[in-house]
Amino acid sequence: MKSIVTICRNYLWDGRVITNKPSLVAWDTVCRPKKEGGLGIHECIVWNEATIAKYAWNIEQKCDTLWVRWVNHVYIKGKDWWQYKPPQDCTWYWKKICDIKEKFKDGFEQRGWKAKNKQYTIKDGYNWRRGEAIKWPYARWIWNRLNVPKHCFIGWAIMKKRLLTRDRLNLIGVSQEKTCLLCERADETIQHLFFECKYSRRLLEYLCKWLKIKINNADQNNIWRKIGRCIKGRICRNFVASIITTIMYGIWRARNEALWNKAVPIPEKVWQGIKEDNKYRVQEIKDSRKNRKEKEWINTLYR
């Protein structure tokens, strides 16, 4: 199972089975649900444990199956299942089941899975074993249904402050330079590159002018809230969130163009591409909705 996790982690961050490239985000965080700041990937080891715990539950419930009758006859022999300790000469799989039983013992008590009328599911066992984390405030913006998956991923990394900007590369000794590649006026940090740089501010100005709103002092933590307050309607807010996420992706792409090709794309052209890209993606959603006011508001933007 550890080898499977290693392959999944390597592929996520480098697209290869074997790599020396470090992970930008801890695997435990990656495997959290999206609403808790992860990518919603299942942790294979924990899921496997929750699956094995189903056997422990079957034994506790004395399910009428040949296997349960067999282990009761050969191993348990009428003893209390929750106090039972496996013998030294038993098979490895039985030792594993007993080990998982001990790990999930508190869960069976807390969730009431011991009761006859309480069903244990692998999903419930997995969620209990993982535990609950604080809800991530940016989840509904980043994982908006109008967003392109690659835009979501870059937006997620930005809000986690895990992109390899020049300040981070300098910190780990990969680069000696820290200056922003787009403006060359300050250190390239997440906050500067996406919210303070002259290039990124120009794109945000285009957005505010297009939406006919005014936003001052936008930063990584408040841009979603500030713009969300100015826009009415769920579809309209989702549409604007997808624009912001696309802008972030466009800034990161422009930065990489400046790094690898020594050329900075013109902000006006980037903005026009962002508008057109979102126009076609929102069309299907508009056609499937019945809210006329929200449709009209989006249509007025493209007139």
C-alpha positions as CSV (number, residue, x, y, z in Angstrom):
1,M,0.0,0.0,0.0
2,K,2.9,2.4,0.7
3,S,4.2,1.8,-2.8
4,I,0.8,2.7,-4.3
5,V,0.7,5.9,-2.2
6,T,4.3,6.8,-3.4
7,I,3.3,6.2,-7.1
8,C,0.2,8.4,-6.7
9,R,2.1,11.2,-4.9
10,N,4.9,11.2,-7.5
11,Y,2.5,11.2,-10.4
12,L,0.5,14.1,-8.9
13,W,3.6,16.4,-8.5
14,D,5.8,15.3,-11.4
15,G,3.7,13.1,-13.7
16,R,6.2,10.2,-13.2
17,V,6.2,7.0,-11.2
18,I,9.7,7.6,-9.9
19,T,10.9,11.1,-9.1
20,N,13.0,13.1,-6.7
21,K,10.9,16.2,-7.0
22,P,9.5,17.3,-3.6
23,S,5.8,17.5,-2.9
24,L,4.4,21.0,-2.6
25,V,1.7,20.0,-0.2
26,A,1.7,17.2,2.4
27,W,0.0,14.0,1.3
28,D,-2.2,14.0,4.4
29,T,-3.6,17.5,3.3
30,V,-4.0,16.4,-0.3
31,C,-6.2,13.5,0.8
32,R,-8.5,15.7,2.8
33,P,-12.0,16.5,1.3
34,K,-12.1,19.6,-0.9
35,K,-14.2,21.4,1.7
36,E,-11.3,20.9,4.2
37,G,-8.6,22.2,1.9
38,G,-7.5,19.0,0.2
39,L,-8.0,17.5,-3.3
40,G,-10.5,14.8,-2.3
41,I,-8.1,12.0,-3.1
42,H,-8.7,8.9,-0.9
43,E,-5.9,7.8,1.3
44,C,-5.3,4.2,0.2
45,I,-3.9,3.0,3.5
46,V,-6.7,4.4,5.6
47,W,-9.3,3.2,3.1
48,N,-7.8,-0.3,3.3
49,E,-8.0,-0.2,7.1
50,A,-11.6,0.9,7.0
51,T,-12.4,-2.0,4.6
52,I,-10.7,-4.5,6.9
53,A,-12.7,-3.1,9.8
54,K,-15.8,-4.3,8.0
55,Y,-14.7,-7.9,8.9
56,A,-14.4,-6.8,12.6
57,W,-17.9,-5.4,12.4
58,N,-19.2,-8.7,10.8
59,I,-17.7,-10.6,13.7
60,E,-19.3,-8.3,16.3
61,Q,-22.7,-8.6,14.6
62,K,-22.3,-12.4,14.4
63,C,-23.3,-12.3,10.7
64,D,-24.7,-15.6,9.4
65,T,-21.8,-16.3,7.0
66,L,-19.5,-19.3,6.7
67,W,-16.4,-17.2,7.4
68,V,-17.8,-15.7,10.6
69,R,-18.9,-19.1,11.9
70,W,-15.4,-20.5,11.0
71,V,-13.4,-17.8,12.9
72,N,-15.7,-18.1,15.9
73,H,-15.1,-21.8,16.0
74,V,-11.3,-21.8,15.3
75,Y,-10.1,-18.6,16.9
76,I,-12.6,-16.7,19.2
77,K,-14.2,-19.8,20.7
78,G,-16.9,-17.9,22.6
79,K,-14.5,-15.2,24.0
80,D,-15.4,-11.5,24.2
81,W,-14.4,-10.2,20.7
82,W,-13.3,-6.8,22.0
83,Q,-11.1,-8.3,24.7
84,Y,-9.7,-11.0,22.4
85,K,-6.0,-11.2,21.7
86,P,-4.8,-13.3,18.7
87,P,-2.4,-16.3,19.4
88,Q,1.2,-16.1,18.3
89,D,0.9,-19.0,15.8
90,C,-2.2,-17.6,13.9
91,T,-2.1,-16.5,10.3
92,W,-0.9,-13.0,9.3
93,Y,-4.3,-12.0,8.0
94,W,-6.0,-12.8,11.3
95,K,-3.4,-10.8,13.2
96,K,-4.1,-7.9,10.8
97,I,-7.9,-8.0,11.4
98,C,-7.3,-8.0,15.2
99,D,-4.9,-5.1,14.8
100,I,-7.4,-3.1,12.8
101,K,-10.1,-4.0,15.4
102,E,-7.9,-2.3,18.1
103,K,-7.5,0.8,15.9
104,F,-11.2,1.1,15.3
105,K,-12.4,0.1,18.8
106,D,-13.0,3.7,19.9
107,G,-14.9,4.4,16.7
108,F,-17.2,1.5,17.3
109,E,-17.9,2.9,20.8
110,Q,-18.3,6.6,19.6
111,R,-20.4,5.9,16.5
112,G,-22.5,3.1,18.0
113,W,-21.5,0.5,15.4
114,K,-21.8,-2.2,18.0
115,A,-25.6,-1.8,18.1
116,K,-27.7,-4.3,16.2
117,N,-29.6,-1.7,14.4
118,K,-26.5,0.4,13.4
119,Q,-24.9,-0.3,10.0
120,Y,-21.1,0.1,9.6
121,T,-20.0,1.4,6.2
122,I,-16.5,1.7,4.8
123,K,-17.1,5.3,4.1
124,D,-18.1,6.0,7.8
125,G,-15.1,4.1,9.0
126,Y,-12.8,6.0,6.7
127,N,-14.2,9.4,7.7
128,W,-13.9,8.5,11.4
129,R,-10.3,7.3,11.0
130,R,-9.3,10.4,9.1
131,G,-10.9,12.7,11.6
132,E,-12.5,16.0,10.9
133,A,-10.6,19.2,10.0
134,I,-11.6,22.9,9.9
135,K,-13.5,23.8,6.8
136,W,-11.4,25.6,4.2
137,P,-13.0,29.1,3.5
138,Y,-12.0,29.2,-0.2
139,A,-13.3,25.8,-1.2
140,R,-16.6,27.0,-2.8
141,W,-14.6,29.5,-4.9
142,I,-11.7,27.3,-6.0
143,W,-13.9,24.2,-6.7
144,N,-16.6,26.2,-8.5
145,R,-18.2,24.1,-11.2
146,L,-17.4,26.7,-13.9
147,N,-13.6,26.4,-13.3
148,V,-11.3,24.5,-15.5
149,P,-9.6,21.7,-13.5
150,K,-6.1,23.0,-14.1
151,H,-7.2,26.5,-13.0
152,C,-8.7,24.9,-9.9
153,F,-5.4,23.2,-9.1
154,I,-3.3,26.3,-9.5
155,G,-5.8,28.3,-7.5
156,W,-5.7,25.7,-4.8
157,A,-1.9,25.9,-4.6
158,I,-2.0,29.7,-4.6
159,M,-4.4,29.8,-1.7
160,K,-2.3,27.2,0.1
161,K,0.8,29.4,-0.5
162,R,2.6,26.4,-2.0
163,L,3.6,27.5,-5.5
164,L,7.3,27.6,-6.1
165,T,7.7,31.4,-6.5
166,R,11.1,32.9,-6.5
167,D,11.2,33.7,-2.8
168,R,10.5,30.0,-2.0
169,L,13.1,28.8,-4.5
170,N,15.6,31.1,-2.9
171,L,14.7,29.8,0.5
172,I,15.4,26.2,-0.4
173,G,18.6,27.2,-2.3
174,V,17.5,26.5,-5.8
175,S,17.7,30.1,-7.0
176,Q,19.7,33.1,-6.1
177,E,17.2,35.5,-7.6
178,K,14.1,36.7,-5.7
179,T,12.9,39.6,-7.9
180,C,9.5,39.4,-9.6
181,L,9.8,38.4,-13.2
182,L,6.8,40.4,-14.3
183,C,7.6,43.8,-12.8
184,E,11.2,43.5,-11.4
185,R,10.3,45.8,-8.6
186,A,9.9,43.6,-5.6
187,D,10.5,40.1,-4.3
188,E,8.3,37.5,-6.0
189,T,6.0,36.2,-3.2
190,I,2.5,34.8,-3.6
191,Q,1.0,38.0,-2.3
192,H,3.1,40.2,-4.5
193,L,2.8,38.2,-7.7
194,F,-0.9,37.7,-7.7
195,F,-2.2,40.8,-5.9
196,E,0.5,43.6,-5.7
197,C,2.5,43.3,-8.9
198,K,1.7,46.0,-11.5
199,Y,0.9,43.2,-14.0
200,S,-1.6,41.4,-11.8
201,R,-3.2,44.7,-10.6
202,R,-3.7,45.6,-14.3
203,L,-5.7,42.4,-14.8
204,L,-7.8,43.0,-11.7
205,E,-8.5,46.6,-12.8
206,Y,-9.8,45.2,-16.1
207,L,-12.0,42.8,-14.2
208,C,-13.4,45.6,-11.9
209,K,-14.0,47.9,-14.9
210,W,-15.8,45.1,-16.8
211,L,-18.0,44.3,-13.8
212,K,-18.5,48.0,-13.0
213,I,-17.3,47.6,-9.4
214,K,-14.6,49.1,-7.2
215,I,-12.3,47.0,-5.1
216,N,-9.5,48.4,-3.0
217,N,-6.6,46.7,-1.3
218,A,-7.5,43.2,-2.5
219,D,-5.3,40.4,-1.2
220,Q,-5.1,36.7,-1.0
221,N,-7.5,36.4,1.9
222,N,-10.2,39.0,1.1
223,I,-10.5,39.2,-2.7
224,W,-13.2,36.5,-2.9
225,R,-15.3,38.0,-0.1
226,K,-15.0,41.6,-1.5
227,I,-16.0,40.8,-5.0
228,G,-18.6,38.3,-3.8
229,R,-20.4,41.1,-1.9
230,C,-20.6,43.2,-5.0
231,I,-22.3,40.5,-7.1
232,K,-25.8,39.2,-6.6
233,G,-27.0,35.7,-7.5
234,R,-25.3,32.3,-7.2
235,I,-24.7,31.8,-10.9
236,C,-23.2,35.3,-11.2
237,R,-20.9,34.8,-8.2
238,N,-19.7,31.5,-9.6
239,F,-19.1,33.1,-13.0
240,V,-17.0,35.9,-11.4
241,A,-15.1,33.3,-9.2
242,S,-14.2,31.4,-12.4
243,I,-12.9,34.7,-13.9
244,I,-10.7,35.3,-10.8
245,T,-9.3,31.8,-10.9
246,T,-8.6,32.1,-14.6
247,I,-6.8,35.4,-13.9
248,M,-4.6,33.7,-11.3
249,Y,-3.8,30.9,-13.8
250,G,-3.0,33.5,-16.5
251,I,-0.7,35.4,-14.1
252,W,1.2,32.2,-13.3
253,R,1.4,31.3,-17.0
254,A,2.7,34.8,-17.8
255,R,5.3,34.4,-15.1
256,N,6.5,31.1,-16.5
257,E,6.6,32.6,-20.0
258,A,8.9,35.4,-18.6
259,L,11.1,32.8,-16.8
260,W,11.5,30.2,-19.7
261,N,11.0,32.3,-22.8
262,K,12.1,35.7,-21.6
263,A,8.9,37.3,-22.9
264,V,6.0,38.8,-20.9
265,P,2.5,38.5,-22.5
266,I,0.7,41.7,-23.0
267,P,-2.0,42.1,-20.2
268,E,-4.6,43.3,-22.6
269,K,-4.3,40.2,-24.7
270,V,-4.3,38.0,-21.6
271,W,-7.5,39.7,-20.4
272,Q,-9.3,39.3,-23.8
273,G,-8.4,35.6,-23.8
274,I,-9.8,35.2,-20.2
275,K,-13.1,36.8,-21.2
276,E,-13.5,34.7,-24.3
277,D,-12.6,31.5,-22.5
278,N,-15.2,32.0,-19.8
279,K,-17.8,33.1,-22.3
280,Y,-18.1,29.7,-23.9
281,R,-17.8,27.8,-20.6
282,V,-20.7,29.6,-19.0
283,Q,-23.0,29.3,-22.0
284,E,-24.0,25.7,-21.2
285,I,-24.8,26.7,-17.6
286,K,-26.8,29.7,-18.7
287,D,-28.9,27.6,-21.1
288,S,-29.8,25.1,-18.4
289,R,-30.9,27.7,-15.8
290,K,-34.2,29.5,-15.5
291,N,-33.1,32.6,-13.6
292,R,-33.7,35.3,-16.2
293,K,-32.0,38.2,-14.3
294,E,-28.7,36.3,-13.9
295,K,-28.7,35.4,-17.6
296,E,-29.3,39.0,-18.6
297,W,-26.5,40.2,-16.3
298,I,-24.0,37.8,-17.9
299,N,-25.2,38.7,-21.4
300,T,-24.8,42.4,-20.8
301,L,-21.1,41.8,-20.0
302,Y,-20.5,40.5,-23.5
303,R,-22.4,43.1,-25.4
